[in-house]
Amino acid sequence: MKKIVAFILPILLVLSFASCTAFGEGGDGLSAYEIAVENGYTGDEESWLASLKGDDLSLSDVYAAAREAGFEGSLLDFLKEYLSYDDGDLARAGIAPASARISNSLLASVSVTCSFEYQVTNYGGWFGMGGGGTTTKEAKQSGSGVIYRLDKEKGDAYIITNYHVVYYYAALTEDHVSDAIKVYLYGSESERYAIDATYLGGSMNYDIAVLKVTDSDVIKNSSALAVSVADSNLLTVGDTAIAIGNAEGEGISVTRGVVSVDSEYIQMQACDNVSIVSYRLLRVDSAINSGNSGGGLFDEDGRLIGIVNAKINSSSVENIGYAIPSNIATYVADNIIETCDGETVKSPKKCMLGITLGVSGSAAYFDPDTGTTRIRETVYLTGVQSGKPADGVLKTGDVVNSIKIGEKTYAIDRSYIAVDIMLTCRVGDTVTVNYTRDGVPASATFTLTDASLVTVN
């Protein structure tokens, strides 16, 4: 586990209260059609393209062959470079070019500003003599967010951001969360188009907060979109990572990089300036700056893969940034929306079966279905807590194969999957743990009660 030297803090202003060689490129490289001819195909290129629609050979098969031969671009790059498709062809085929996918991500991105009142002590005079009292001042923080759920007709939205964007340890509010939050859509980043938002709930331990917007005329008359979310468990090292956020508080901007590490645990000081918190994060080499906090990290298809929240600040380090995986971010957001909306509680709840997990084997393997190298772990129980639901049912040493929550089954081939999905549990849900004990498959089912769920601050 690493300890990170710096949070990505949102921008803070303190004011007085009165304010490469690719496949087929160069040398003897051939196009996919020319390779087909060399292998005996006798028709023209148009007929060959039509043949790809048959059952024997899919376009994915051709692209996979190109990748194996050294092609390094995306599927859209392949279509355009080797199959002579242009943006118009792709659009007619229902495949959006990269620029359109990034545009959709921009329309789901927002800037966030938060104001906080706090007090300073006036000492005055020599050595603090001859003065006293306190002065109320105002602090402002700038960050980013993504539109998670949207009802344009009503002008309503739920927005995901970082908890540390809306929290200031010295704020006078009881929970130290801003009571004056504004969001701005991309292209409308001025006070004229400021949208009032309220804090619905959040978690310091996950660094996720949800903002709620109601009856906004700006949203009703906008082109705003809700994000499309990818399954972050399917990310692999080298995947595209596009960060969109309010860098330096200057409005929404875009940087591009790759996923450097698909999952790691790091420690950092939380925004209360006291707690040390461990987070499971993606590591990326996309340029991350102050103000990017809470903004989206997107894949090449414009789908959300994470929420940016940290970076390492060091003269000996370049481009090491972090993001909360989209699965965690949306699990927490859904939990907050269902638990806190219309209620006085402000924190999500998580299922605790009373088990601890370990990994007995971890190895990389090549997945021929996706053409990617992935990691697989053997996950087993290292302990069962007395008095918890699993007590007397599961045993230390049981190997966890899968977990079913309601009607959805999750294969447990990484330990973090079993931990993360506990955020999706609700009172009344049934949780079935499929495991192997002494070589024999078995299962245990639990029905969740209020006592099974704990508040996550």
Secondary structure as the mmCIF struct_conf table of DSSP 4:
data_model
#
loop_
_struct_conf.conf_type_id
_struct_conf.id
_struct_conf.beg_label_comp_id
_struct_conf.beg_label_asym_id
_struct_conf.beg_label_seq_id
_struct_conf.end_label_comp_id
_struct_conf.end_label_asym_id
_struct_conf.end_label_seq_id
STRN STRN1 LYS A 2 LYS A 3
BEND BEND1 VAL A 5 VAL A 5
STRN STRN2 PHE A 7 PHE A 7
HELX_LH_PP_P HELX_LH_PP_P1 LEU A 9 PRO A 10
STRN STRN3 ILE A 11 SER A 16
HELX_LH_PP_P HELX_LH_PP_P2 THR A 21 ALA A 22
TURN_TY1_P TURN_TY1_P1 PHE A 23 GLY A 24
BEND BEND2 GLU A 25 GLY A 26
TURN_TY1_P TURN_TY1_P2 GLY A 27 ASP A 28
HELX_RH_AL_P HELX_RH_AL_P1 ALA A 32 GLU A 38
TURN_TY1_P TURN_TY1_P3 ASN A 39 GLY A 40
BEND BEND3 GLY A 43 GLY A 43
HELX_RH_AL_P HELX_RH_AL_P2 GLU A 45 SER A 51
TURN_TY1_P TURN_TY1_P4 LEU A 52 LYS A 53
BEND BEND4 GLY A 54 ASP A 56
HELX_RH_AL_P HELX_RH_AL_P3 LEU A 59 GLU A 68
TURN_TY1_P TURN_TY1_P5 ALA A 69 GLY A 70
BEND BEND5 GLY A 73 GLY A 73
HELX_RH_AL_P HELX_RH_AL_P4 LEU A 75 TYR A 82
BEND BEND6 LEU A 83 LEU A 83
HELX_RH_AL_P HELX_RH_AL_P5 ASP A 87 ARG A 92
TURN_TY1_P TURN_TY1_P6 ALA A 93 GLY A 94
HELX_RH_AL_P HELX_RH_AL_P6 ALA A 98 LEU A 107
TURN_TY1_P TURN_TY1_P7 ALA A 108 ALA A 108
STRN STRN4 SER A 109 THR A 121
BEND BEND7 GLY A 125 GLY A 125
HELX_RH_3T_P HELX_RH_3T_P1 TRP A 126 GLY A 128
TURN_TY1_P TURN_TY1_P8 MET A 129 GLY A 130
STRN STRN5 THR A 134 ASP A 151
TURN_TY1_P TURN_TY1_P9 LYS A 152 GLY A 155
STRN STRN6 ASP A 156 THR A 161
HELX_RH_AL_P HELX_RH_AL_P7 TYR A 163 VAL A 166
STRN STRN7 TYR A 167 TYR A 167
TURN_TY1_P TURN_TY1_P10 TYR A 169 ALA A 170
BEND BEND8 LEU A 172 THR A 173
TURN_TY1_P TURN_TY1_P11 GLU A 174 ASP A 175
BEND BEND9 HIS A 176 HIS A 176
STRN STRN8 VAL A 177 VAL A 177
BEND BEND10 ASP A 179 ASP A 179
STRN STRN9 ALA A 180 LEU A 185
TURN_TY1_P TURN_TY1_P12 TYR A 186 GLY A 187
BEND BEND11 SER A 190 SER A 190
HELX_RH_3T_P HELX_RH_3T_P2 GLU A 191 TYR A 193
STRN STRN10 ILE A 195 SER A 203
TURN_TY1_P TURN_TY1_P13 MET A 204 ASP A 207
STRN STRN11 ILE A 208 VAL A 213
BEND BEND12 ASP A 215 ASP A 215
HELX_RH_AL_P HELX_RH_AL_P8 ASP A 217 LYS A 220
TURN_TY1_P TURN_TY1_P14 ASN A 221 ASN A 221
BEND BEND13 SER A 222 SER A 222
HELX_LH_PP_P HELX_LH_PP_P3 ALA A 226 SER A 228
STRN STRN12 VAL A 229 VAL A 229
HELX_RH_3T_P HELX_RH_3T_P3 SER A 232 LEU A 234
TURN_TY1_P TURN_TY1_P15 VAL A 237 GLY A 238
STRN STRN13 THR A 240 GLY A 245
HELX_RH_3T_P HELX_RH_3T_P4 ALA A 247 GLY A 249
BEND BEND14 GLU A 250 GLU A 250
STRN STRN14 SER A 253 GLN A 269
TURN_TY1_P TURN_TY1_P16 CYS A 271 ASP A 272
BEND BEND15 ASN A 273 VAL A 274
STRN STRN15 ILE A 276 VAL A 284
BEND BEND16 SER A 286 SER A 286
TURN_TY1_P TURN_TY1_P17 SER A 290 GLY A 291
TURN_TY1_P TURN_TY1_P18 SER A 293 GLY A 294
STRN STRN16 GLY A 296 PHE A 298
TURN_TY1_P TURN_TY1_P19 GLU A 300 ASP A 301
BEND BEND17 GLY A 302 GLY A 302
STRN STRN17 LEU A 304 LYS A 311
TURN_TY1_P TURN_TY1_P20 SER A 315 SER A 316
BEND BEND18 ASN A 319 ASN A 319
STRN STRN18 GLY A 321 PRO A 325
HELX_RH_AL_P HELX_RH_AL_P9 SER A 326 CYS A 340
TURN_TY1_P TURN_TY1_P21 ASP A 341 GLY A 342
BEND BEND19 GLU A 343 THR A 344
BEND BEND20 SER A 347 SER A 347
STRN STRN19 LYS A 349 CYS A 351
BEND BEND21 GLY A 354 GLY A 354
STRN STRN20 ILE A 355 ASP A 367
TURN_TY1_P TURN_TY1_P22 PRO A 368 GLY A 371
STRN STRN21 THR A 372 VAL A 384
TURN_TY1_P TURN_TY1_P23 SER A 386 GLY A 387
BEND BEND22 LYS A 388 LYS A 388
TURN_TY1_P TURN_TY1_P24 PRO A 389 VAL A 393
BEND BEND23 LEU A 394 LEU A 394
TURN_TY1_P TURN_TY1_P25 THR A 396 GLY A 397
HELX_LH_PP_P HELX_LH_PP_P4 ASP A 398 ASP A 398
STRN STRN22 VAL A 399 ILE A 405
TURN_TY1_P TURN_TY1_P26 GLY A 406 GLU A 407
STRN STRN23 LYS A 408 ALA A 411
BEND BEND24 ASP A 413 ARG A 414
HELX_RH_AL_P HELX_RH_AL_P10 SER A 415 ASP A 420
HELX_RH_3T_P HELX_RH_3T_P5 ILE A 421 THR A 424
TURN_TY1_P TURN_TY1_P27 VAL A 427 GLY A 428
STRN STRN24 THR A 430 ARG A 437
TURN_TY1_P TURN_TY1_P28 ASP A 438 GLY A 439
STRN STRN25 VAL A 440 THR A 447
HELX_RH_3T_P HELX_RH_3T_P6 ASP A 450 SER A 452
STRN STRN26 LEU A 453 THR A 455
#
